[in-house]
Amino acid sequence: MRALYVSVAWALLVGCGGNDDAPKDVDTAEPEECLDTWENWTEGFLRTWCTSCHSSQLPAGRDPDLRYGAPQGSDFDVYGVVVANAVSIQAFATGDSPTMPPVGGPDASDRQRLVDWITCGMPGLGEVEPDPCADGVSSVSGPVRLGGQADADALCADGGVAIEGDLLVDEGAVAECLCRVDGELRISGGETSFPRLGEVGGDLVVEGGAEAFDVPRLHTVGADVSVVSVPALAAVRLSSLVDVGGSVMIERLDQADRVDLSRLRTVAGDLRLSSLPRFRSLIGDAGALHSVGGAIVLSDLDDWTGFYAFDWLTSAGSVEVRDNDRITLVKGFNLLTSVGDVTIVDNDNLVLFDGFGQLTLMQGGLTLRDNPRLEREGALDLIERIDGDVVVRGNMGLQDLGGLRVVQEVGSLHIEDNSRLEQLVDLALTRVHGDLWIEDNGALTTMSGWDALQQVDGDLGLVDLPELDALPTLQLSAVPGTLALRELGVDALAGLGGLTTVGALQIVDNADLADVTALHGLTEVTGDVAVTGNPSLPGAAATELVAAIETIGGSTEVAENGP
């Protein structure tokens, strides 16, 4: 019997970006068969696509931004709530012009499958399909090699099978009896289907001439998942995979346009998606993923436009988003509390770098480099310490680095070649363990509010900043490396009056510089001194500065200054 449940409050679905339109007409034609239940398909589908916003695990009292605007109570991991909101869900998430989810989304066939489940009366709760391998299996010693369907039929002659060793698939076959492989599963050719397979103890390797592989119940892989250099493979479907004891490497696939890791929860090693020129969809946006022990690498994904992902991830070794031509935003990672390096590099259309809303400590470094359209960074708002190097370089559209204002300690800080960056103000920075280098930011006019900075352990460089109106006031007494003041727009060096010792001193090619008296407290330079090419600085003033330094350990050059 068919039943259709009507929501009293269809607007509950309006969230995750919002939509003010009324529900549109949708197709409710009777499906030919009613096969799906809440347990065997719909719950997983909604967790994949909806519960990064619509979840009972994001209750009132937590940061409302984590729901991205989804109203409290619209929790689509709860069967009863889904039943009550079926009309709304169907209206906004299906049809010719669906508006949910707001970024990315399932393909048309899965959206129609959701319609069919609703039209069939939303069967679920108590209608759980039994485990096909629950009745016991027989063991077969490995290695086992399948050269085609005849070998698969022979393997399955006596029912369910567990292979104690490796399984090597040279040619495609369907083996409905296979429940477990204790060693490695290597698929090298043809179209392969193991509909009952639940566990692989070793590596899962798909390679070479493989054309398709179907493992819809595979939930555990003990070592690596490697799907690499498989030219004919159109999609990677690992929709039930939960735990991986090694790395997940999905790389160099010429035809694959989607990767389904929608239930993946833990990866002990790396998670790498790279060199997938037709890739358009990470199904579920890794919404179930909680931890990655190694690196998350997303690179050379030329057709991928959306990045609204990893919302339940709490720890990762590092994150790298590199060479993705069409990505416009990096957003997500909102429960991430532990990470090493974060690298965002060479993404031609990236406009916004955001997310990371719970991260206070970065155990590695941060690199934002060569993202020409990047306008602002909003991902560092709570980070107090970055143990590695911070490099912000070559982002020609970058206007705001506001997130750096709460960072108190960094390994080193390089802000270079960001032609639209106008100000670096009100920083909480107290210590730089390496170099502090600000160079070639042509629009930078203001560097105020640096009063908290008490220690720089390497070089301090302010270079090629022609619009800078004044140096920041620094509470520094020593710079053990080079103090480089070159090609600046300032007329005086006020702000550096506390310095007594530097490793080397360069005051070079500053067209408007006329006053260097702020450095008259400098008593020791352990290396070289150069005061050259400052046409507005009287030559006597340059000579007087150098003469006031009691100890100079290297060479001295005073030349080409003003009369």
C-alpha positions as CSV (number, residue, x, y, z in Angstrom):
1,M,0.0,0.0,0.0
2,R,1.3,3.4,-0.9
3,A,1.4,6.2,1.6
4,L,2.5,9.8,1.3
5,Y,3.3,11.7,4.5
6,V,2.7,15.5,4.4
7,S,4.8,17.8,6.5
8,V,2.9,20.4,8.5
9,A,5.9,22.7,8.4
10,W,7.5,22.3,5.0
11,A,9.7,25.3,5.7
12,L,11.8,23.3,8.2
13,L,13.9,22.2,5.3
14,V,14.9,25.7,4.5
15,G,18.5,25.8,5.8
16,C,22.0,25.1,4.7
17,G,21.9,28.3,2.6
18,G,18.2,29.1,2.7
19,N,15.4,29.1,0.1
20,D,12.3,31.2,0.2
21,D,10.4,29.5,-2.6
22,A,7.4,27.3,-2.0
23,P,7.6,23.6,-2.8
24,K,7.5,22.9,-6.5
25,D,5.6,20.1,-8.2
26,V,7.4,16.8,-8.1
27,D,6.9,13.5,-9.8
28,T,5.0,11.0,-7.5
29,A,4.4,8.3,-10.2
30,E,4.2,4.8,-8.8
31,P,7.6,3.1,-9.1
32,E,7.7,-0.3,-10.7
33,E,9.2,-1.9,-7.6
34,C,9.6,-0.9,-3.9
35,L,13.1,-2.3,-3.0
36,D,14.7,0.3,-0.7
37,T,14.1,0.7,3.0
38,W,15.3,3.3,5.6
39,E,17.9,0.8,6.8
40,N,19.3,-0.5,3.5
41,W,19.5,2.7,1.6
42,T,17.7,5.9,2.7
43,E,19.4,6.5,6.0
44,G,22.9,6.3,4.4
45,F,21.8,8.5,1.5
46,L,20.5,11.3,3.9
47,R,23.6,11.0,6.1
48,T,25.7,11.4,3.0
49,W,24.0,14.4,1.6
50,C,22.1,16.2,4.4
51,T,23.4,15.6,7.9
52,S,26.4,18.0,7.8
53,C,23.6,20.5,8.5
54,H,20.5,18.6,9.4
55,S,21.6,16.4,12.2
56,S,20.5,15.6,15.8
57,Q,24.2,15.6,16.7
58,L,24.2,19.4,16.1
59,P,21.8,20.5,18.9
60,A,20.9,23.9,20.1
61,G,23.7,25.3,22.3
62,R,26.5,24.4,20.0
63,D,27.8,26.9,17.5
64,P,24.9,27.6,15.2
65,D,27.3,28.1,12.3
66,L,27.9,24.4,12.4
67,R,24.3,23.9,11.0
68,Y,24.9,26.4,8.3
69,G,21.4,27.8,8.8
70,A,19.5,24.6,9.1
71,P,16.7,25.0,11.7
72,Q,16.8,23.2,14.9
73,G,14.7,20.0,14.8
74,S,15.2,19.4,11.0
75,D,17.3,16.4,11.8
76,F,17.4,14.0,8.9
77,D,19.3,11.3,10.7
78,V,16.0,10.6,12.6
79,Y,13.5,8.4,10.8
80,G,10.4,10.0,12.3
81,V,11.6,13.5,11.4
82,V,12.2,12.5,7.8
83,V,8.7,10.9,7.5
84,A,7.2,14.2,8.9
85,N,9.1,16.3,6.4
86,A,8.8,14.0,3.3
87,V,7.0,16.5,1.1
88,S,9.5,19.2,1.9
89,I,12.5,17.0,1.3
90,Q,11.1,15.8,-2.0
91,A,10.3,19.3,-3.1
92,F,13.7,20.8,-2.4
93,A,16.0,17.8,-3.0
94,T,14.5,16.3,-6.2
95,G,12.9,17.3,-9.4
96,D,14.4,19.2,-12.4
97,S,15.9,22.0,-10.3
98,P,16.8,20.8,-6.8
99,T,18.2,23.4,-4.4
100,M,19.4,21.0,-1.7
101,P,22.1,20.4,-0.8
102,P,23.3,23.9,-1.7
103,V,26.7,22.8,-3.0
104,G,27.3,19.6,-5.1
105,G,24.8,16.8,-4.6
106,P,23.7,13.4,-5.7
107,D,23.1,12.5,-9.3
108,A,19.6,12.4,-10.9
109,S,19.2,8.6,-10.5
110,D,19.8,8.8,-6.7
111,R,17.4,11.7,-6.4
112,Q,14.7,9.7,-8.2
113,R,15.5,6.8,-5.9
114,L,14.6,9.0,-3.0
115,V,11.3,9.9,-4.6
116,D,10.5,6.2,-5.2
117,W,11.2,5.5,-1.5
118,I,8.8,8.2,-0.4
119,T,6.2,7.2,-2.9
120,C,6.4,3.6,-1.7
121,G,5.4,4.7,1.8
122,M,8.9,5.2,3.3
123,P,9.4,1.6,4.5
124,G,11.8,1.2,7.4
125,L,12.3,0.5,11.1
126,G,12.1,-3.3,11.5
127,E,12.5,-4.1,7.8
128,V,16.2,-4.7,8.0
129,E,17.6,-6.9,5.3
130,P,19.5,-9.9,6.8
131,D,23.3,-10.2,6.5
132,P,23.9,-12.6,3.5
133,C,27.0,-14.0,5.2
134,A,25.5,-14.5,8.6
135,D,24.9,-18.3,8.2
136,G,28.6,-19.1,8.1
137,V,31.2,-19.6,5.4
138,S,33.7,-22.1,4.3
139,S,37.4,-21.3,4.2
140,V,39.6,-21.6,1.1
141,S,43.3,-21.3,1.3
142,G,44.9,-18.6,-0.8
143,P,46.3,-17.4,-3.0
144,V,43.3,-17.8,-5.3
145,R,43.3,-16.5,-8.9
146,L,40.2,-15.7,-10.9
147,G,40.8,-15.7,-14.6
148,G,37.1,-15.3,-15.5
149,Q,33.5,-16.3,-14.7
150,A,34.2,-20.0,-14.8
151,D,36.8,-19.7,-12.0
152,A,34.3,-17.6,-10.0
153,D,31.6,-20.2,-10.4
154,A,33.9,-22.9,-9.2
155,L,34.8,-20.9,-6.2
156,C,31.1,-20.5,-5.3
157,A,30.1,-24.1,-5.8
158,D,29.6,-24.7,-2.1
159,G,28.2,-21.4,-0.9
160,G,29.7,-18.6,1.1
161,V,33.5,-18.4,1.0
162,A,36.3,-16.7,3.1
163,I,39.7,-16.8,1.4
164,E,42.6,-17.3,3.9
165,G,45.2,-15.5,1.8
166,D,45.3,-13.3,-1.3
167,L,42.7,-13.1,-4.1
168,L,44.0,-12.1,-7.6
169,V,41.4,-11.2,-10.2
170,D,42.9,-11.2,-13.7
171,E,39.6,-11.0,-15.6
172,G,36.2,-9.6,-14.6
173,A,33.8,-12.0,-12.8
174,V,30.8,-12.0,-10.4
175,A,31.3,-14.0,-7.2
176,E,28.2,-13.7,-5.0
177,C,29.7,-16.2,-2.5
178,L,32.7,-14.1,-1.5
179,C,32.3,-12.8,2.1
180,R,35.9,-12.2,3.2
181,V,39.5,-12.0,2.0
182,D,42.1,-12.3,4.7
183,G,45.0,-11.1,2.5
184,E,45.3,-8.8,-0.5
185,L,42.5,-8.4,-3.0
186,R,44.0,-7.3,-6.4
187,I,41.7,-6.5,-9.3
188,S,43.6,-6.1,-12.6
189,G,41.1,-6.6,-15.4
190,G,37.4,-6.5,-16.6
191,E,34.2,-5.8,-14.6
192,T,34.2,-7.4,-11.2
193,S,31.4,-7.7,-8.7
194,F,31.6,-9.1,-5.1
195,P,28.1,-8.2,-3.7
196,R,28.6,-10.0,-0.4
197,L,32.2,-9.1,0.4
198,G,32.5,-7.4,3.8
199,E,36.2,-7.4,4.7
200,V,39.6,-7.4,3.1
201,G,42.5,-8.0,5.6
202,G,45.3,-6.7,3.4
203,D,45.4,-4.2,0.6
204,L,42.6,-3.6,-1.9
205,V,44.3,-2.8,-5.2
206,V,42.5,-1.9,-8.4
207,E,44.9,-1.4,-11.3
208,G,45.7,-1.7,-15.0
209,G,42.9,-3.0,-17.2
210,A,40.1,-3.1,-14.6
211,E,36.9,-1.6,-16.1
212,A,34.6,-1.6,-13.0
213,F,34.4,-3.0,-9.6
214,D,31.4,-3.4,-7.3
215,V,31.8,-4.1,-3.6
216,P,28.6,-2.6,-2.1
217,R,29.0,-4.2,1.3
218,L,32.7,-3.8,1.9
219,H,33.1,-2.0,5.2
220,T,36.7,-2.8,6.3
221,V,40.1,-2.9,4.6
222,G,43.0,-3.8,6.9
223,A,45.8,-2.1,4.9
224,D,45.8,0.3,1.8
225,V,43.1,1.1,-0.7
226,S,44.9,1.8,-4.0
227,V,42.9,2.7,-7.1
228,V,45.7,4.1,-9.2
229,S,46.3,4.4,-13.0
230,V,43.2,2.7,-14.2
231,P,42.4,4.4,-17.4
232,A,38.9,2.8,-18.1
233,L,37.4,3.2,-14.6
234,A,34.5,5.6,-14.7
235,A,33.7,5.8,-10.9
236,V,35.0,4.6,-7.6
237,R,32.2,3.3,-5.5
238,L,33.1,2.3,-1.9
239,S,29.8,3.4,-0.4
240,S,29.9,1.1,2.6
241,L,33.6,1.4,3.5
242,V,34.0,2.5,7.1
243,D,37.5,1.7,8.3
244,V,40.9,1.6,6.5
245,G,44.0,0.4,8.3
246,G,46.4,2.1,5.8
247,S,46.0,4.8,3.2
248,V,43.3,5.5,0.6
249,M,44.9,6.5,-2.7
250,I,42.6,7.3,-5.6
251,E,44.9,8.8,-8.3
252,R,45.5,9.1,-12.0
253,L,42.1,8.0,-13.3
254,D,41.4,9.5,-16.7
255,Q,37.6,8.8,-16.8
256,A,36.4,8.7,-13.2
257,D,34.0,11.6,-12.5
258,R,32.9,10.6,-8.9
259,V,34.2,9.0,-5.8
260,D,31.9,7.5,-3.2
261,L,33.4,7.3,0.3
262,S,30.2,8.4,1.9
263,R,30.5,6.2,5.0
264,L,34.2,6.3,5.5
265,R,35.0,7.0,9.1
266,T,38.7,6.3,9.8
267,V,41.8,6.2,7.7
268,A,45.0,5.3,9.5
269,G,47.3,6.6,6.7
270,D,46.8,9.2,3.9
271,L,43.7,10.1,2.0
272,R,44.7,11.1,-1.4
273,L,42.5,12.1,-4.4
274,S,44.7,13.4,-7.1
275,S,45.1,13.7,-10.9
276,L,41.4,13.0,-11.7
277,P,40.7,15.3,-14.6
278,R,37.0,14.5,-14.9
279,F,36.3,14.3,-11.2
280,R,33.2,16.3,-10.2
281,S,31.8,14.8,-7.0
282,L,33.1,13.5,-3.7
283,I,29.8,11.8,-2.8
284,G,28.8,12.9,0.7
285,D,31.7,15.4,0.9
286,A,33.4,13.0,3.4
287,G,30.7,13.8,5.9
288,A,31.2,10.6,7.9
289,L,35.0,10.9,8.2
290,H,36.3,11.4,11.8
291,S,40.0,10.9,11.6
292,V,42.9,10.6,9.0
293,G,46.2,9.7,10.5
294,G,48.3,11.0,7.6
295,A,47.8,13.6,4.9
296,I,44.6,14.6,3.2
297,V,45.7,15.5,-0.3
298,L,43.2,16.9,-2.9
299,S,45.1,17.9,-6.0
300,D,44.8,18.2,-9.8
301,L,41.0,17.8,-9.7
302,D,40.4,19.9,-12.7
303,D,36.5,19.8,-12.9
304,W,35.7,19.9,-9.2
305,T,33.9,23.1,-8.3
306,G,32.6,22.5,-4.8
307,F,34.4,22.2,-1.5
308,Y,32.1,22.1,1.5
309,A,33.4,19.1,3.2
310,F,35.0,17.1,6.1
311,D,32.6,18.6,8.6
312,W,32.9,15.8,11.1
313,L,36.7,15.4,10.9
314,T,38.4,15.8,14.3
315,S,42.0,15.0,13.5
316,A,44.3,14.8,10.4
317,G,48.0,14.6,9.9
318,S,47.9,17.4,7.3
319,V,45.7,19.0,4.7
320,E,46.8,19.9,1.2
321,V,44.5,21.4,-1.5
322,R,46.6,22.0,-4.6
323,D,46.3,22.7,-8.4
324,N,42.5,22.5,-8.5
325,D,41.4,24.8,-11.4
326,R,37.7,25.3,-10.6
327,I,37.4,25.3,-6.8
328,T,36.1,28.6,-5.6
329,L,36.1,28.0,-1.8
330,V,37.7,25.8,0.8
331,K,35.2,25.5,3.7
332,G,34.6,22.8,6.2
333,F,36.8,21.1,8.7
334,N,34.7,22.7,11.5
335,L,35.4,20.0,14.2
336,L,39.1,19.6,13.4
337,T,41.0,20.0,16.6
338,S,44.4,18.6,15.5
339,V,46.3,19.0,12.3
340,G,49.9,19.3,11.1
341,D,50.6,21.3,7.9
342,V,47.8,23.0,6.0
343,T,48.8,23.8,2.3
344,I,46.5,25.7,-0.1
345,V,48.5,26.2,-3.3
346,D,47.9,27.0,-7.0
347,N,44.1,27.0,-7.0
348,D,43.3,29.4,-9.9
349,N,39.7,30.3,-8.9
350,L,39.8,30.0,-5.2
351,V,38.1,33.1,-3.6
352,L,37.6,32.1,0.0
353,F,39.6,30.1,2.5
354,D,37.4,29.4,5.5
355,G,36.3,26.8,8.0
356,F,38.6,25.2,10.7
357,G,36.2,26.7,13.3
358,Q,37.5,24.7,16.3
359,L,41.3,24.7,15.5
360,T,43.5,26.5,18.1
361,L,46.8,24.8,17.5
362,M,48.5,23.9,14.2
363,Q,51.3,21.5,14.8
364,G,52.8,22.1,11.4
365,G,52.9,25.1,9.1
366,L,50.5,27.1,6.9
367,T,51.1,27.8,3.2
368,L,48.7,30.0,1.2
369,R,50.5,30.4,-2.1
370,D,49.7,31.3,-5.7
371,N,45.9,31.5,-5.4
372,P,45.4,34.5,-7.7
373,R,41.8,35.1,-6.9
374,L,41.9,34.5,-3.2
375,E,40.3,37.6,-1.6
376,R,40.2,36.7,2.1
377,E,41.1,34.2,4.7
378,G,38.7,33.4,7.5
379,A,40.1,30.1,8.6
380,L,42.5,31.2,11.3
381,D,40.1,33.0,13.6
382,L,40.8,30.8,16.7
383,I,44.4,29.6,16.0
384,E,46.7,30.8,18.8
385,R,49.9,28.9,17.8
386,I,51.4,27.7,14.5
387,D,54.4,25.5,15.2
388,G,55.7,25.6,11.6
389,D,56.3,28.2,9.0
390,V,53.5,30.5,7.8
391,V,53.9,31.5,4.1
392,V,51.4,33.8,2.5
393,R,52.8,34.5,-1.0
394,G,51.6,35.3,-4.5
395,N,47.9,35.7,-3.8
396,M,47.3,38.6,-6.1
397,G,43.7,39.3,-5.0
398,L,44.2,38.8,-1.2
399,Q,42.8,41.8,0.7
400,D,42.4,40.5,4.3
401,L,44.5,38.4,6.6
402,G,42.3,39.0,9.6
403,G,42.6,35.5,11.0
404,L,46.3,36.1,11.9
405,R,45.2,38.6,14.5
406,V,44.8,36.0,17.2
407,V,47.9,34.0,16.5
408,Q,50.5,34.4,19.2
409,E,53.4,32.3,18.1
410,V,54.6,31.0,14.7
411,G,57.7,29.2,13.5
412,S,58.4,31.8,10.9
413,L,56.2,34.4,9.0
414,H,56.6,35.2,5.3
415,I,54.0,37.6,3.8
416,E,55.2,38.3,0.2
417,D,53.9,39.3,-3.2
418,N,50.2,39.9,-2.3
419,S,49.6,42.9,-4.4
420,R,46.2,44.0,-3.0
421,L,46.9,43.5,0.7
422,E,46.5,46.9,2.3
423,Q,47.0,46.4,6.0
424,L,48.4,44.1,8.7
425,V,47.1,45.5,11.9
426,D,46.3,44.6,15.6
427,L,48.2,41.4,15.8
428,A,48.4,39.3,19.0
429,L,51.8,37.9,17.8
430,T,54.3,37.7,20.6
431,R,57.1,35.5,19.2
432,V,58.4,34.4,15.8
433,H,60.8,31.4,16.2
434,G,62.4,32.0,12.8
435,D,62.3,34.7,10.3
436,L,59.7,37.6,10.0
437,W,59.7,38.7,6.4
438,I,57.2,41.1,4.8
439,E,58.1,41.8,1.1
440,D,56.6,43.0,-2.2
441,N,53.1,43.8,-1.0
442,G,52.6,46.8,-3.2
443,A,49.4,48.1,-1.7
444,L,50.4,47.7,2.0
445,T,49.9,51.0,3.7
446,T,49.4,50.2,7.4
447,M,51.3,48.0,9.9
448,S,50.0,49.2,13.3
449,G,49.2,47.3,16.5
450,W,52.3,45.1,16.6
451,D,53.0,46.1,20.1
452,A,52.8,42.5,21.5
453,L,55.7,41.2,19.5
454,Q,58.6,40.7,21.9
455,Q,60.9,38.2,20.1
456,V,62.1,37.4,16.6
457,D,64.7,34.6,16.5
458,G,65.8,34.9,12.9
459,D,65.8,37.7,10.2
460,L,63.4,40.6,10.2
461,G,62.8,42.0,6.8
462,L,60.5,44.8,5.6
463,V,61.2,45.0,1.9
464,D,59.7,46.6,-1.2
465,L,56.7,48.2,0.5
466,P,56.5,51.5,-1.4
467,E,53.1,52.5,0.1
468,L,53.9,51.8,3.7
469,D,53.2,55.0,5.7
470,A,55.1,54.0,8.9
471,L,56.9,51.1,10.5
472,P,55.2,49.2,13.2
473,T,56.1,49.8,16.8
474,L,58.0,46.7,17.9
475,Q,59.0,45.8,21.5
476,L,62.2,44.2,20.4
477,S,65.6,44.7,21.8
478,A,67.5,42.2,19.5
479,V,67.2,40.6,16.1
480,P,69.8,37.8,15.9
481,G,69.6,37.7,12.1
482,T,69.5,40.4,9.4
483,L,67.4,43.6,9.9
484,A,66.6,44.4,6.3
485,L,64.8,47.8,5.6
486,R,64.8,48.1,1.8
487,E,62.7,49.9,-0.8
488,L,60.2,51.3,1.8
489,G,57.9,54.3,1.5
490,V,58.5,55.6,5.0
491,D,60.4,58.8,5.9
492,A,61.6,57.7,9.3
493,L,62.3,54.5,11.3
494,A,60.2,55.3,14.3
495,G,59.0,52.0,15.9
496,L,62.5,50.4,16.1
497,G,63.8,52.5,18.9
498,G,64.2,49.6,21.3
499,L,66.7,47.7,19.3
500,T,70.2,47.4,20.7
501,T,71.6,44.3,18.8
502,V,71.2,42.9,15.3
503,G,73.0,40.3,13.3
504,A,73.4,42.5,10.2
505,L,71.9,45.8,9.1
506,Q,70.6,46.8,5.7
507,I,69.1,50.2,5.1
508,V,69.0,50.3,1.3
509,D,67.2,52.0,-1.5
510,N,64.5,53.9,0.5
511,A,63.6,56.9,-1.6
512,D,61.8,58.9,1.0
513,L,63.8,58.0,4.1
514,A,65.2,61.1,5.8
515,D,65.5,60.2,9.5
516,V,67.3,57.2,11.1
517,T,67.7,58.6,14.6
518,A,65.4,55.8,16.0
519,L,68.3,53.4,15.5
520,H,70.8,55.4,17.5
521,G,70.3,53.1,20.4
522,L,71.8,50.3,18.4
523,T,75.1,49.3,20.0
524,E,76.1,46.0,18.3
525,V,75.9,44.5,14.8
526,T,77.6,41.1,14.7
527,G,77.8,41.1,10.9
528,D,77.8,43.6,8.0
529,V,76.3,47.1,7.9
530,A,75.0,48.7,4.6
531,V,73.4,52.2,4.5
532,T,73.2,52.9,0.8
533,G,71.0,54.3,-1.9
534,N,68.8,56.5,0.3
535,P,68.6,59.8,-1.6
536,S,66.6,61.7,1.0
537,L,68.8,60.7,3.9
538,P,71.6,63.3,4.5
539,G,75.0,61.7,4.1
540,A,76.0,63.0,7.5
541,A,73.1,61.3,9.2
542,A,74.0,58.0,7.6
543,T,77.6,58.4,8.8
544,E,76.5,59.4,12.3
545,L,74.3,56.3,12.6
546,V,77.1,53.9,11.7
547,A,79.5,55.8,14.0
548,A,77.1,55.4,16.9
549,I,77.3,51.6,16.7
550,E,79.9,50.5,19.2
551,T,80.6,47.1,17.8
552,I,80.4,46.0,14.1
553,G,81.6,42.5,13.4
554,G,81.7,42.6,9.6
555,S,82.1,45.1,6.8
556,T,80.6,48.6,6.6
557,E,79.3,50.4,3.5
558,V,77.8,53.9,3.5
559,A,77.2,55.3,0.0
560,E,74.9,57.0,-2.5
561,N,72.8,58.7,0.2
562,G,71.7,62.3,0.1
563,P,73.9,65.4,0.3
